[in-house]
Amino acid sequence: MVSGGLKDRCPSCGSEDVDHISRITGYLQAVSGWNSAKRQELKDRKRYNQLA
């Protein structure tokens, strides 16, 4: 299942066995391979919805 945001549990089944994926310049990358500073940067990002 794909879900927006960084969640510690699967919203569908409740499993804690989740992997976070980030899209960077068109490529998908597992966040689990990032160092702790890069993961914190991702958590600190603000997301904005663009109004049409």
N, CA, C and O atoms as a Maestro MAE file, in Angstrom:
{
 s_m_m2io_version
 :::
 2.0.0
}

f_m_ct {
 s_m_title
 :::
 protein
 m_atom[208] {
  # First column is atom index #
  i_m_mmod_type
  r_m_x_coord
  r_m_y_coord
  r_m_z_coord
  i_m_residue_number
  s_m_chain_name
  s_m_pdb_residue_name
  s_m_pdb_atom_name
  i_m_atomic_number
  :::
  1 25 0.845 -1.167 0.000 1 A "MET " " N  " 7
  2 3 0.000 0.000 0.000 1 A "MET " " CA " 6
  3 2 0.894 1.234 0.000 1 A "MET " " C  " 6
  4 15 1.966 1.229 0.605 1 A "MET " " O  " 8
  5 25 0.459 2.275 -0.668 2 A "VAL " " N  " 7
  6 3 1.171 3.548 -0.686 2 A "VAL " " CA " 6
  7 2 0.318 4.561 0.049 2 A "VAL " " C  " 6
  8 15 -0.885 4.673 -0.183 2 A "VAL " " O  " 8
  9 25 0.962 5.298 0.941 3 A "SER " " N  " 7
  10 3 0.255 6.290 1.748 3 A "SER " " CA " 6
  11 2 1.143 7.509 1.910 3 A "SER " " C  " 6
  12 15 2.356 7.376 2.067 3 A "SER " " O  " 8
  13 25 0.558 8.680 1.874 4 A "GLY " " N  " 7
  14 3 1.328 9.910 2.026 4 A "GLY " " CA " 6
  15 2 1.804 10.121 3.449 4 A "GLY " " C  " 6
  16 15 1.158 9.676 4.398 4 A "GLY " " O  " 8
  17 25 2.927 10.795 3.600 5 A "GLY " " N  " 7
  18 3 3.465 11.099 4.919 5 A "GLY " " CA " 6
  19 2 4.354 9.987 5.453 5 A "GLY " " C  " 6
  20 15 4.445 8.909 4.865 5 A "GLY " " O  " 8
  21 25 5.008 10.265 6.575 6 A "LEU " " N  " 7
  22 3 5.888 9.284 7.205 6 A "LEU " " CA " 6
  23 2 5.137 8.630 8.353 6 A "LEU " " C  " 6
  24 15 4.945 9.240 9.404 6 A "LEU " " O  " 8
  25 25 4.721 7.413 8.155 7 A "LYS " " N  " 7
  26 3 3.954 6.694 9.176 7 A "LYS " " CA " 6
  27 2 4.776 5.529 9.709 7 A "LYS " " C  " 6
  28 15 5.547 4.919 8.968 7 A "LYS " " O  " 8
  29 25 4.613 5.222 10.983 8 A "ASP " " N  " 7
  30 3 5.331 4.112 11.595 8 A "ASP " " CA " 6
  31 2 4.573 2.799 11.484 8 A "ASP " " C  " 6
  32 15 5.133 1.735 11.749 8 A "ASP " " O  " 8
  33 25 3.303 2.865 11.096 9 A "ARG " " N  " 7
  34 3 2.458 1.682 10.938 9 A "ARG " " CA " 6
  35 2 1.704 1.764 9.622 9 A "ARG " " C  " 6
  36 15 1.373 2.854 9.153 9 A "ARG " " O  " 8
  37 25 1.437 0.622 9.035 10 A "CYS " " N  " 7
  38 3 0.624 0.565 7.825 10 A "CYS " " CA " 6
  39 2 -0.814 0.947 8.178 10 A "CYS " " C  " 6
  40 15 -1.402 0.343 9.075 10 A "CYS " " O  " 8
  41 25 -1.397 1.944 7.485 11 A "PRO " " N  " 7
  42 3 -2.772 2.338 7.793 11 A "PRO " " CA " 6
  43 2 -3.796 1.273 7.419 11 A "PRO " " C  " 6
  44 15 -4.931 1.316 7.892 11 A "PRO " " O  " 8
  45 25 -3.409 0.320 6.578 12 A "SER " " N  " 7
  46 3 -4.329 -0.724 6.148 12 A "SER " " CA " 6
  47 2 -4.369 -1.907 7.116 12 A "SER " " C  " 6
  48 15 -5.442 -2.335 7.540 12 A "SER " " O  " 8
  49 25 -3.170 -2.438 7.465 13 A "CYS " " N  " 7
  50 3 -3.149 -3.653 8.291 13 A "CYS " " CA " 6
  51 2 -2.554 -3.438 9.683 13 A "CYS " " C  " 6
  52 15 -2.648 -4.317 10.539 13 A "CYS " " O  " 8
  53 25 -1.936 -2.261 9.916 14 A "GLY " " N  " 7
  54 3 -1.365 -1.979 11.232 14 A "GLY " " CA " 6
  55 2 0.048 -2.511 11.438 14 A "GLY " " C  " 6
  56 15 0.604 -2.367 12.527 14 A "GLY " " O  " 8
  57 25 0.635 -3.119 10.421 15 A "SER " " N  " 7
  58 3 1.984 -3.675 10.541 15 A "SER " " CA " 6
  59 2 3.009 -2.563 10.760 15 A "SER " " C  " 6
  60 15 2.882 -1.470 10.208 15 A "SER " " O  " 8
  61 25 4.024 -2.855 11.574 16 A "GLU " " N  " 7
  62 3 5.114 -1.914 11.784 16 A "GLU " " CA " 6
  63 2 6.259 -2.176 10.808 16 A "GLU " " C  " 6
  64 15 7.265 -1.468 10.836 16 A "GLU " " O  " 8
  65 25 6.120 -3.176 9.953 17 A "ASP " " N  " 7
  66 3 7.133 -3.519 8.960 17 A "ASP " " CA " 6
  67 2 6.896 -2.667 7.712 17 A "ASP " " C  " 6
  68 15 6.383 -3.159 6.707 17 A "ASP " " O  " 8
  69 25 7.273 -1.381 7.784 18 A "VAL " " N  " 7
  70 3 7.065 -0.454 6.680 18 A "VAL " " CA " 6
  71 2 8.404 0.098 6.208 18 A "VAL " " C  " 6
  72 15 9.367 0.152 6.972 18 A "VAL " " O  " 8
  73 25 8.456 0.501 4.963 19 A "ASP " " N  " 7
  74 3 9.638 1.166 4.423 19 A "ASP " " CA " 6
  75 2 9.174 2.480 3.835 19 A "ASP " " C  " 6
  76 15 8.162 2.524 3.135 19 A "ASP " " O  " 8
  77 25 9.891 3.538 4.109 20 A "HIS " " N  " 7
  78 3 9.551 4.855 3.590 20 A "HIS " " CA " 6
  79 2 10.276 5.057 2.273 20 A "HIS " " C  " 6
  80 15 11.460 4.746 2.144 20 A "HIS " " O  " 8
  81 25 9.547 5.584 1.297 21 A "ILE " " N  " 7
  82 3 10.094 5.835 -0.029 21 A "ILE " " CA " 6
  83 2 9.953 7.327 -0.304 21 A "ILE " " C  " 6
  84 15 8.916 7.921 -0.008 21 A "ILE " " O  " 8
  85 25 10.986 7.927 -0.865 22 A "SER " " N  " 7
  86 3 10.951 9.346 -1.214 22 A "SER " " CA " 6
  87 2 11.214 9.499 -2.706 22 A "SER " " C  " 6
  88 15 12.018 8.769 -3.284 22 A "SER " " O  " 8
  89 25 10.535 10.445 -3.313 23 A "ARG " " N  " 7
  90 3 10.742 10.735 -4.729 23 A "ARG " " CA " 6
  91 2 11.630 11.971 -4.816 23 A "ARG " " C  " 6
  92 15 11.241 13.062 -4.398 23 A "ARG " " O  " 8
  93 25 12.824 11.783 -5.365 24 A "ILE " " N  " 7
  94 3 13.778 12.884 -5.496 24 A "ILE " " CA " 6
  95 2 14.117 13.018 -6.978 24 A "ILE " " C  " 6
  96 15 14.601 12.071 -7.599 24 A "ILE " " O  " 8
  97 25 13.867 14.169 -7.528 25 A "THR " " N  " 7
  98 3 14.107 14.459 -8.949 25 A "THR " " CA " 6
  99 2 13.671 13.313 -9.865 25 A "THR " " C  " 6
  100 15 14.393 12.928 -10.785 25 A "THR " " O  " 8
  101 25 12.496 12.784 -9.600 26 A "GLY " " N  " 7
  102 3 11.920 11.771 -10.472 26 A "GLY " " CA " 6
  103 2 12.289 10.340 -10.151 26 A "GLY " " C  " 6
  104 15 11.775 9.421 -10.789 26 A "GLY " " O  " 8
  105 25 13.165 10.120 -9.183 27 A "TYR " " N  " 7
  106 3 13.581 8.764 -8.816 27 A "TYR " " CA " 6
  107 2 13.020 8.391 -7.457 27 A "TYR " " C  " 6
  108 15 12.942 9.234 -6.564 27 A "TYR " " O  " 8
  109 25 12.631 7.140 -7.293 28 A "LEU " " N  " 7
  110 3 12.174 6.644 -5.997 28 A "LEU " " CA " 6
  111 2 13.355 6.036 -5.262 28 A "LEU " " C  " 6
  112 15 14.156 5.307 -5.846 28 A "LEU " " O  " 8
  113 25 13.454 6.344 -3.973 29 A "GLN " " N  " 7
  114 3 14.580 5.860 -3.184 29 A "GLN " " CA " 6
  115 2 14.088 5.488 -1.795 29 A "GLN " " C  " 6
  116 15 13.295 6.214 -1.196 29 A "GLN " " O  " 8
  117 25 14.561 4.351 -1.281 30 A "ALA " " N  " 7
  118 3 14.204 3.923 0.075 30 A "ALA " " CA " 6
  119 2 14.912 4.811 1.087 30 A "ALA " " C  " 6
  120 15 16.128 4.990 1.021 30 A "ALA " " O  " 8
  121 25 14.160 5.359 2.010 31 A "VAL " " N  " 7
  122 3 14.704 6.230 3.042 31 A "VAL " " CA " 6
  123 2 15.564 5.433 4.020 31 A "VAL " " C  " 6
  124 15 16.428 6.007 4.684 31 A "VAL " " O  " 8
  125 25 15.348 4.148 4.120 32 A "SER " " N  " 7
  126 3 16.106 3.317 5.059 32 A "SER " " CA " 6
  127 2 17.603 3.330 4.768 32 A "SER " " C  " 6
  128 15 18.401 3.032 5.657 32 A "SER " " O  " 8
  129 25 17.999 3.670 3.540 33 A "GLY " " N  " 7
  130 3 19.410 3.739 3.193 33 A "GLY " " CA " 6
  131 2 20.051 5.080 3.500 33 A "GLY " " C  " 6
  132 15 21.255 5.250 3.306 33 A "GLY " " O  " 8
  133 25 19.264 6.035 3.976 34 A "TRP " " N  " 7
  134 3 19.776 7.369 4.267 34 A "TRP " " CA " 6
  135 2 20.400 7.429 5.654 34 A "TRP " " C  " 6
  136 15 20.060 6.638 6.534 34 A "TRP " " O  " 8
  137 25 21.327 8.384 5.843 35 A "ASN " " N  " 7
  138 3 21.885 8.578 7.183 35 A "ASN " " CA " 6
  139 2 20.875 9.333 8.046 35 A "ASN " " C  " 6
  140 15 19.881 9.851 7.536 35 A "ASN " " O  " 8
  141 25 21.128 9.393 9.345 36 A "SER " " N  " 7
  142 3 20.151 9.966 10.283 36 A "SER " " CA " 6
  143 2 19.883 11.446 10.020 36 A "SER " " C  " 6
  144 15 18.755 11.903 10.206 36 A "SER " " O  " 8
  145 25 20.885 12.199 9.594 37 A "ALA " " N  " 7
  146 3 20.688 13.632 9.317 37 A "ALA " " CA " 6
  147 2 19.757 13.829 8.123 37 A "ALA " " C  " 6
  148 15 18.891 14.704 8.147 37 A "ALA " " O  " 8
  149 25 19.931 13.026 7.087 38 A "LYS " " N  " 7
  150 3 19.076 13.129 5.905 38 A "LYS " " CA " 6
  151 2 17.636 12.726 6.229 38 A "LYS " " C  " 6
  152 15 16.694 13.346 5.737 38 A "LYS " " O  " 8
  153 25 17.460 11.681 7.064 39 A "ARG " " N  " 7
  154 3 16.102 11.273 7.481 39 A "ARG " " CA " 6
  155 2 15.438 12.377 8.295 39 A "ARG " " C  " 6
  156 15 14.244 12.629 8.129 39 A "ARG " " O  " 8
  157 25 16.192 13.041 9.175 40 A "GLN " " N  " 7
  158 3 15.621 14.132 9.974 40 A "GLN " " CA " 6
  159 2 15.225 15.297 9.069 40 A "GLN " " C  " 6
  160 15 14.195 15.933 9.295 40 A "GLN " " O  " 8
  161 25 16.021 15.575 8.062 41 A "GLU " " N  " 7
  162 3 15.694 16.639 7.110 41 A "GLU " " CA " 6
  163 2 14.351 16.342 6.433 41 A "GLU " " C  " 6
  164 15 13.531 17.243 6.260 41 A "GLU " " O  " 8
  165 25 14.130 15.097 6.058 42 A "LEU " " N  " 7
  166 3 12.868 14.708 5.438 42 A "LEU " " CA " 6
  167 2 11.701 14.922 6.402 42 A "LEU " " C  " 6
  168 15 10.648 15.417 6.001 42 A "LEU " " O  " 8
  169 25 11.885 14.550 7.668 43 A "LYS " " N  " 7
  170 3 10.818 14.728 8.664 43 A "LYS " " CA " 6
  171 2 10.512 16.203 8.909 43 A "LYS " " C  " 6
  172 15 9.371 16.559 9.203 43 A "LYS " " O  " 8
  173 25 11.522 17.061 8.789 44 A "ASP " " N  " 7
  174 3 11.360 18.489 9.065 44 A "ASP " " CA " 6
  175 2 10.747 19.265 7.910 44 A "ASP " " C  " 6
  176 15 10.349 20.416 8.090 44 A "ASP " " O  " 8
  177 25 10.661 18.661 6.728 45 A "ARG " " N  " 7
  178 3 10.125 19.377 5.568 45 A "ARG " " CA " 6
  179 2 8.669 19.750 5.780 45 A "ARG " " C  " 6
  180 15 7.896 18.999 6.376 45 A "ARG " " O  " 8
  181 25 8.316 20.911 5.287 46 A "LYS " " N  " 7
  182 3 6.924 21.372 5.313 46 A "LYS " " CA " 6
  183 2 6.302 21.082 3.957 46 A "LYS " " C  " 6
  184 15 6.926 21.306 2.919 46 A "LYS " " O  " 8
  185 25 5.101 20.596 3.967 47 A "ARG " " N  " 7
  186 3 4.398 20.324 2.717 47 A "ARG " " CA " 6
  187 2 3.246 21.314 2.557 47 A "ARG " " C  " 6
  188 15 2.511 21.593 3.504 47 A "ARG " " O  " 8
  189 25 3.108 21.824 1.373 48 A "TYR " " N  " 7
  190 3 2.057 22.802 1.078 48 A "TYR " " CA " 6
  191 2 1.209 22.286 -0.073 48 A "TYR " " C  " 6
  192 15 1.725 21.712 -1.032 48 A "TYR " " O  " 8
  193 25 -0.087 22.494 0.031 49 A "ASN " " N  " 7
  194 3 -0.984 22.151 -1.058 49 A "ASN " " CA " 6
  195 2 -1.170 23.393 -1.917 49 A "ASN " " C  " 6
  196 15 -1.500 24.465 -1.410 49 A "ASN " " O  " 8
  197 25 -0.959 23.244 -3.201 50 A "GLN " " N  " 7
  198 3 -1.111 24.370 -4.100 50 A "GLN " " CA " 6
  199 2 -2.588 24.507 -4.445 50 A "GLN " " C  " 6
  200 15 -3.238 23.536 -4.831 50 A "GLN " " O  " 8
  201 25 -3.109 25.713 -4.303 51 A "LEU " " N  " 7
  202 3 -4.505 25.963 -4.633 51 A "LEU " " CA " 6
  203 2 -4.631 26.184 -6.138 51 A "LEU " " C  " 6
  204 15 -3.843 26.910 -6.745 51 A "LEU " " O  " 8
  205 25 -5.641 25.540 -6.723 52 A "ALA " " N  " 7
  206 3 -5.838 25.664 -8.181 52 A "ALA " " CA " 6
  207 2 -6.632 26.893 -8.510 52 A "ALA " " C  " 6
  208 15 -6.896 27.163 -9.682 52 A "ALA " " O  " 8
  :::
 }
 m_bond[207] {
  # First column is bond index #
  i_m_from
  i_m_to
  i_m_order
  :::
  1 1 2 1
  2 2 3 1
  3 3 4 2
  4 3 5 1
  5 5 6 1
  6 6 7 1
  7 7 8 2
  8 7 9 1
  9 9 10 1
  10 10 11 1
  11 11 12 2
  12 11 13 1
  13 13 14 1
  14 14 15 1
  15 15 16 2
  16 15 17 1
  17 17 18 1
  18 18 19 1
  19 19 20 2
  20 19 21 1
  21 21 22 1
  22 22 23 1
  23 23 24 2
  24 23 25 1
  25 25 26 1
  26 26 27 1
  27 27 28 2
  28 27 29 1
  29 29 30 1
  30 30 31 1
  31 31 32 2
  32 31 33 1
  33 33 34 1
  34 34 35 1
  35 35 36 2
  36 35 37 1
  37 37 38 1
  38 38 39 1
  39 39 40 2
  40 39 41 1
  41 41 42 1
  42 42 43 1
  43 43 44 2
  44 43 45 1
  45 45 46 1
  46 46 47 1
  47 47 48 2
  48 47 49 1
  49 49 50 1
  50 50 51 1
  51 51 52 2
  52 51 53 1
  53 53 54 1
  54 54 55 1
  55 55 56 2
  56 55 57 1
  57 57 58 1
  58 58 59 1
  59 59 60 2
  60 59 61 1
  61 61 62 1
  62 62 63 1
  63 63 64 2
  64 63 65 1
  65 65 66 1
  66 66 67 1
  67 67 68 2
  68 67 69 1
  69 69 70 1
  70 70 71 1
  71 71 72 2
  72 71 73 1
  73 73 74 1
  74 74 75 1
  75 75 76 2
  76 75 77 1
  77 77 78 1
  78 78 79 1
  79 79 80 2
  80 79 81 1
  81 81 82 1
  82 82 83 1
  83 83 84 2
  84 83 85 1
  85 85 86 1
  86 86 87 1
  87 87 88 2
  88 87 89 1
  89 89 90 1
  90 90 91 1
  91 91 92 2
  92 91 93 1
  93 93 94 1
  94 94 95 1
  95 95 96 2
  96 95 97 1
  97 97 98 1
  98 98 99 1
  99 99 100 2
  100 99 101 1
  101 101 102 1
  102 102 103 1
  103 103 104 2
  104 103 105 1
  105 105 106 1
  106 106 107 1
  107 107 108 2
  108 107 109 1
  109 109 110 1
  110 110 111 1
  111 111 112 2
  112 111 113 1
  113 113 114 1
  114 114 115 1
  115 115 116 2
  116 115 117 1
  117 117 118 1
  118 118 119 1
  119 119 120 2
  120 119 121 1
  121 121 122 1
  122 122 123 1
  123 123 124 2
  124 123 125 1
  125 125 126 1
  126 126 127 1
  127 127 128 2
  128 127 129 1
  129 129 130 1
  130 130 131 1
  131 131 132 2
  132 131 133 1
  133 133 134 1
  134 134 135 1
  135 135 136 2
  136 135 137 1
  137 137 138 1
  138 138 139 1
  139 139 140 2
  140 139 141 1
  141 141 142 1
  142 142 143 1
  143 143 144 2
  144 143 145 1
  145 145 146 1
  146 146 147 1
  147 147 148 2
  148 147 149 1
  149 149 150 1
  150 150 151 1
  151 151 152 2
  152 151 153 1
  153 153 154 1
  154 154 155 1
  155 155 156 2
  156 155 157 1
  157 157 158 1
  158 158 159 1
  159 159 160 2
  160 159 161 1
  161 161 162 1
  162 162 163 1
  163 163 164 2
  164 163 165 1
  165 165 166 1
  166 166 167 1
  167 167 168 2
  168 167 169 1
  169 169 170 1
  170 170 171 1
  171 171 172 2
  172 171 173 1
  173 173 174 1
  174 174 175 1
  175 175 176 2
  176 175 177 1
  177 177 178 1
  178 178 179 1
  179 179 180 2
  180 179 181 1
  181 181 182 1
  182 182 183 1
  183 183 184 2
  184 183 185 1
  185 185 186 1
  186 186 187 1
  187 187 188 2
  188 187 189 1
  189 189 190 1
  190 190 191 1
  191 191 192 2
  192 191 193 1
  193 193 194 1
  194 194 195 1
  195 195 196 2
  196 195 197 1
  197 197 198 1
  198 198 199 1
  199 199 200 2
  200 199 201 1
  201 201 202 1
  202 202 203 1
  203 203 204 2
  204 203 205 1
  205 205 206 1
  206 206 207 1
  207 207 208 2
  :::
 }
}
